Amino acid sequence: MNISMKDIYIVLIVFASLVIMAFTDTLATENTQTANSIVKATYEPVVVLELFTSQGCSSCPSADLLLQKVKKEFANEVFALSYHIDYWNYIGWKDPFSKAAFTEKQRAYNVKFSNRTNYTPQLVVNGKAHFVGSSSAKVYGSINDYKKMNVLNNVGLSGIAVAETQVSFKYQVRGDLKNKVLRTLLVIDERTTEVKSGENRNRTLQNSNIVVAEKSFSLEQSNGVIKISVPEIVTTNDKLNLIVLVESIDYDITAAVKQALVR
């Protein structure tokens, strides 16, 4: 059988096409596997409870005590945060821990949740859900649910240095950094206050994990050094904790870590 040069060229072209197709399919498969591995890269679950409260609100003490209770029961699993808002101050008692910035933070959450207004006590879980903070059933139910959900990042701390007016530390974030924010908080473990006026007048209130300082910035790199000032409201007798969160730009919390500070 005579084979012409034309036939040889046709065979070579077909063979080359098959090789190119096989290479393309392999490359596409590898890219898909890489993309899937990024999507599936998850870390151990975290549960972050953010309570918006006020010493001037008569319905808040029960939520404060519930937050304190779950903080102790789930010491290694739950990150409990108490944000004191300022819109109850008008009624006669100025909450010493209240800040307008915390009211704005609560408002940003409620815009996300399509909730028309701020309310207290409001509890936000991992930046994804909210309900009345005194509801024991919902608090425990949410803890059990979110303890089963892996998160998209992991954050570690090292080189923590505590001075009289400043705390500095190194951070290391694992996972996708796109559109992520690092939130640094200083938290007073517990404080008792005698309320002299307002709805809770003549009551002695106990608040725990009180946020007294907060600093946030966009994550441009996976590691770095952070400094945060210690506010004057912190006394030498206060047990102070450092809590660092990673969150998306729409406030979903994707990592958390905490460290007691030795002063």
Buried (B, 14 or more C-beta within 10 A) or exposed (E): EEEEEEEEEEEEEEEEEEEEEEEEEEEEEEEEEEEEEEEEBBBEBBBBBBBBBBBBBBBBBBBBBBBBBBBEEBEEBBBBBBBBBBBBBEBBBBBEBBBEEBBEBBBEBBEBBEBEEBBBBBBBBBBBEBBBBBBEEBBBEBBEBBBEEEBBBBBEBEEBEBEEEEBEBBBEBBBBBEEBBBBBBBBBBBBEBEBEEBBBEEBEBEBBBBBBBBBEEEBEEEEBEBEBEBEEEBEEEBEBBBBBBBBBEEBBBBBBBBBEBEE
